[in-house]
Amino acid sequence: MEGLAELLERVERSLPPALARELRQGGYYLTLGSSGPAPSLSPAPSPPLVRLDPALEEEEIAELEAMASFGPAATGVSNTIFISPDVTGRHAARIKVAIDPPHSFKPGGKDSSISIADGSVTAGEHVPPALLRQLQQFIDLNREVLLAYWDGRIDTAQLVAGLKSIDP
């Protein structure tokens, strides 16, 4: 997923100029949320025109704060992976992999989510076949500890101690 600021800017830029002008002149803004009722118009005290649902922002921040990153030296996987506990309750157990740039999570960067259950790509960018094979091997080798961390049965220190590296 894009960084939140980039996503909001992209949505605002996609609005036809006349519509954006009318919304601003009328004192309205759009609210984006993760689920629930259809988008609504609300009186706007000031710009920006497009705003983020505060609950979604808190969920995204909580997820990012809980994430632990592991590079090739620790995992044997060519790209950095991100492992987190289930803090939002919105997804099945998964890990994330940095695609572009391959060694960090940056605003506007590209990543993919990989299911811990079966090693399939569940969201995000295309994962090159060689990288996907590495990720699946890593998941197979570490499934028990990854699920224990996802479920909150172990902490980050125990995750680090329990992870095994694949042979690249």
C-alpha positions, -999 to 999 in steps of 0.1 A, spaced: 0 0 0 12 35 -7 21 58 21 -10 74 35 0 109 25 6 98 -11 -27 80 -12 -46 111 -1 -28 133 -26 -35 108 -54 -72 107 -46 -74 145 -45 -55 149 -78 -79 124 -94 -109 146 -88 -120 167 -117 -108 203 -111 -144 217 -113 -156 192 -87 -127 199 -64 -134 237 -67 -171 232 -60 -163 210 -29 -139 236 -16 -163 265 -23 -191 246 -6 -169 239 24 -170 201 20 -144 174 22 -144 136 14 -136 111 41 -118 79 31 -122 48 53 -113 11 53 -149 -1 53 -184 8 64 -210 30 48 -205 47 15 -182 78 13 -199 109 27 -197 146 23 -191 166 54 -187 204 61 -150 213 58 -135 238 82 -104 242 60 -83 223 34 -72 195 26 -101 184 5 -95 147 11 -90 134 46 -83 100 61 -107 82 85 -89 86 119 -96 50 128 -78 38 96 -49 60 104 -46 46 139 -48 10 125 -21 16 100 2 33 126 -4 5 150 5 -21 123 37 -2 113 48 3 149 44 -35 156 64 -45 125 99 -60 128 121 -59 98 147 -86 88 172 -83 61 190 -109 40 217 -116 66 190 -127 91 167 -146 68 186 -157 37 158 -140 16 171 -115 -10 147 -87 1 138 -73 35 108 -89 51 85 -74 77 69 -95 104 42 -83 127 17 -96 152 -20 -93 143 -28 -58 156 -58 -50 134 -77 -82 131 -83 -75 94 -60 -100 78 -50 -136 79 -15 -144 91 10 -129 67 45 -113 63 53 -84 40 82 -82 16 98 -50 3 98 -50 -35 110 -15 -45 132 -5 -28 141 -41 -19 158 -35 14 135 -10 32 99 1 37 97 37 23 68 60 17 57 54 -18 77 22 -19 62 -11 -32 57 -42 -11 36 -74 -11 19 -95 15 26 -133 16 3 -157 34 19 -177 62 -6 -205 57 4 -213 21 30 -189 9 7 -173 -17 8 -136 -26 -23 -120 -10 -18 -83 -18 5 -58 -33 31 -58 -61 42 -87 -84 68 -109 -66 94 -123 -89 93 -161 -90 128 -166 -75 120 -143 -46 86 -160 -40 104 -194 -38 127 -179 -12 98 -165 8 79 -198 7 110 -217 18 115 -192 47 78 -195 57 80 -233 56 111 -233 78 96 -208 103 59 -213 101 55 -222 138 74 -192 152 58 -168 126 23 -180 137 32 -177 174 43 -141 169 12 -133 147 -10 -147 175 8 -128 202 20 -159 220 57 -148 218 73 -114 218 98 -99 193 129 -112 212 115 -147 211 107 -143 174 143 -132 167 157 -161 187 134 -186 169 139 -176 133 160 -197 110 177 -185 79 173 -203 46 202 -212 23 201 -185 -4 
